Amino acid sequence: MNKSELINEVARKTGLSRREAEAGVQAMLDLIAKELAKGGKVTLTGFGTFDVGKRKARSGVNPRTGSAIKIPASKMPRFKPSRTVRNKVR
């Protein structure tokens, strides 16, 4: 399911117009991204938690040349599903 299909399903299930559903979905995604950019986390009870993980600096290998390179530390958004969601996927 892509974003457009998600918006259509939200509109169908809620009785909202497609435009209203799109505004709601986009607002939710923007708020999650904004909170993660601040270094916070978003917990949706019964669904999961979005947070920011930290990766340490490490060494790697350039696949083209085979030479060693240093990969700097970075932050990555991550998602941990709730037990309810994990059980539905199994």
N, C-alpha and C positions, 0 to 999 in steps of 0.2 A: 504494500500500500504506500503510495506516495502522498505528498502534502495535499494535492488537489483531491485525491480520493478521500483522504481524511476529512477535509472540509465538507465534501459532499455528504459523507456519512454523518457528521455532526449536524449538518443542516437537516438531514432526513430524520434523525432521531430526536432532535429538539424542536422541530417545527419552525426553526428560524429560517430566514432567507439565506441564500448562499453567501451574499455579501456580509450579512451579520455574523454568520458562522466563520467566515474567513477572517473578519476583524477580531473575533474572539480567539481563534487559534493563533493568529499572528501576535496578538497581545500577550498570550501566555508564553509563546516561544521567546518573544523579546524580553519579557520579565525574567525568565529563567537565564537567558544569556547575560542580561545586565547584572544579575546577582552573582553569577559565576565570574564575571569580569572583575567584580569587587573582591573576589576570593571567598565568597560565601557559599552556602549550600541551600538547596531547595529539597524539602522532603514532602512527597505526596503520599500520605498514609494509604496503604493498600496498593500502591503502585511502585514506588521506589524513591531513591534519593539521587539527585544530581549534585556532584561536588567537583572540586578541583584537585587533581593528583599532582604530585611533584616528582619529576624524574631527575635523578642525579646525573651529573656530568659523567661521561664514560668514553672509552676509546672504541673505535670501530675501524672498518676497513673500507676504503674506496673501491667499489666493485670494478671500476674501469681500469684503475692503475694498480690496485693491490696494495697501495701504500696506507699506512696507519693514519687515522685522522682522530681529532678530538671532537666529540659531540658535546655541545654545551648543555647545561642543566636547562630544563624547561618545565612548563606547567601544561597539563592536559585535562580537558573536561572528561569526566567519567560518570557512568550511571551504574548504580547497584539496584537491581530489581528487588522488590519485596518478596517475601516467601510466597504470598498469594500468586503473584505473577509467575514466579519460578515454577510453582506447582501446576499452573495452567499450561505452561510450555512443555512440561514433561510428558 
